Amino acid sequence: MTRLITDAEGWGLPTRLLHWSMAGVILFMLGLGFYMSNAPIDIYAQFAWVQLHKSWGFVAFALAVLRIAWRLFEGRSPAPPPGMSRAERALARAGHLSLYALMIAMPVTGWLMASASPLQDAYGIRNMVFGLFELPDPFRPGDQALADALRRAHFLCALALSAVVAGHAAAALRHHFVLRDNVLRRMLIGR
């Protein structure tokens, strides 16, 4: 039977769906950001990629807010596996808190960076989400120094998020293949 709500034995279905949706969006966005920053593409193609990145950034932010709200609503997580030390539990908690903070910081710094760019105003570019609606622009007119500072912050958040995601995945694989407990299985099938 599919578990809907998280309990001491495993993660509920909404939590698992949010987890894997966020994982997919985060990996896609990190890859797209890397591609946009390093591929030799013309300005028109660059514009299209940036607009796509902005749109999926909004999706990432919305999923992160939904995930945090759902986590607060549920108010519990499965029991740690037997034999997990206090230090390992503290490290896992710090890793999860870092993931949540970075899932919010990445799209927020991206949105603020785009909003602060003077190019937005010079060329009449709007922060559109899939062409459906416009995000607010708190920086009119734009400020290049602020945009540059936010670009650095966004880049540093991307590096930190990449490291934390890699550590999170490595820990899950360690639990599954080395420790042979049910930590990964609980996020895959709920128990």
N, C-alpha and C positions, 0 to 999 in steps of 0.2 A: 504494500500500500504506500502511496506517495505521501510523504510527510509535508504538510503545509507550513506548520509553525516549528521553529527551531526548539529543540528540547535538549536534555542532557545527553542524548544519544547521537544526535546529528542535526545538520542544518536543514531548514525547511526549504520547500521549492522556491518561493519568492527570493529568498536569500541566495540560493544557488544560481537562479536565473540572473539576478543583478550582478553577482560575482563574475560570472562568465561573460555577460554582456560588457561589463566594465573592462574585463581583461582584453576582449576583442577590440574594443574602442581604443583603449590605451595603446595596445601594440600597433594598431593601424595608425593612430595619430603620431606616435613616436617615429614610425617608419616614414610617414608622409612628411613630417617636419624635417627629418634627415634628408629625404629626397629633395624637398623644396630648397633646402639650404645648400645643397651640394651639386645638384644636377645642372648642366649647362643648357638651360631652357630660355626661350625668348620672353620678353616682358609680358606679352599677351597670355602665353601659357602660364607664366608665373602668377599672373593675376587670377586665372581660373583655379590654380592649385591653392592659392591663399584663400580664396572665397570658400572653397571646399573645406579647407582646414578650419576656417572660422566656424562654418556650419557644424562640422563634427565636434569642434570644441564646445559649442553650445550643448550638443547632445551629451558629451562627456560630463559637463557641469550638471546638467539636469539629472543624469543617472547617478552622479555622486551625491547630489542633494537627496534624491529619492532613496538611495542606499543608506545614507546616514539617518534619514527619517525612519526608515523601516527598522534599522538596527536599534534605534532608540525606542520604537514601538514594541519590538520584541523583547528587548531588555535582557536577553540572555544569550549565551553561546554554549555549545556542547562542552562537556567536561573535558579537561585536558587528558591526554592518554596517561595511563599508569606509568609511573617512573619518570615523568617529566620533571626536571629539577626546577627549583624556584628561579634560578638564573635563566633557564630556557623559557620559562613562562614570562619573565620580565622582558626578555629579548623579543619574544613573539608579540607581546603587547606593544612594545615600542615600534616594532615593524608595522603592525596594523595601524597604530596611530599615525605613523609617518605616511603610510599609504593614503589614509583618509585626508590628511592635511595636504598632501601633494595632489590628490585628485581634485581638490578645490583650488589650490594655488596655480596649477598649470593653466586651466581655462581662464581664470581671473586675470593672471598676468598677461596672457595672450590677448584677451579682450581690451585690457587697459593699454597695452602696447599699441594695438591697432588704433585705438581711439586717440592716443596721444600723437600719432604720426601726423605731421603737417601735410603729407601727401593726401590724406583723407579729405582735408578741406580744399586743397589746391585742385584736386581732380574730381571732387564731388563724390567720392567713394563712401558708401555706407557699409556698416557692419550688418550685412544681411545674413539671415539664417535660411539656407536653401531657397533664397529668393522670396520667402513667404512673409517675413517681418524683419524689422530693423531693431537692432540692439541700441540702447541709449549710448550717446557719445558725450561723456562728461568733460572732454577736453576740446572745447572750441574756442579759440583756434588751437591747433595742435602745437606741440612743443617738442622739438627734435631732441633736446637733451633728456627730457623725460622719457620719450620713446626709446632712446638708446639705453637708458637705465633699466627700463622695463624689459627690453629685449635681452639684456644680460640676465635679469632675474628669471625670465622665461626659460632661457637656455640653461641656467643653473638648476632650475626646477626640473627640467627635462633630464639632466644628468643624474640628479638625485632620484627622480622617479625610476629611471632605468636601473639604477643600482638597487633600489629597494625592491622593485619587481623581480629582478634577477635573484636577490636574496630570498624573497618570498617563494619563488618557484623552486629554488635549490632546497629550501627547508622542507617544502611539500614532498619533493622527490626523496629527500633523506628519510622523512617519516615513512614513505611508502616502501622504498627499496632497501634501506639499511635497518631502520628500526622495526619495520614491518607492522606498524600500527595502522589504525583506520583514519588518520587525519585527512589524507587526500581522498579516500573513498567517501568520507562524509560530505565533502564538497562536490563530489561527482554524482553520487547516488543517494545521499542523505543519511547513510548509516555506515 
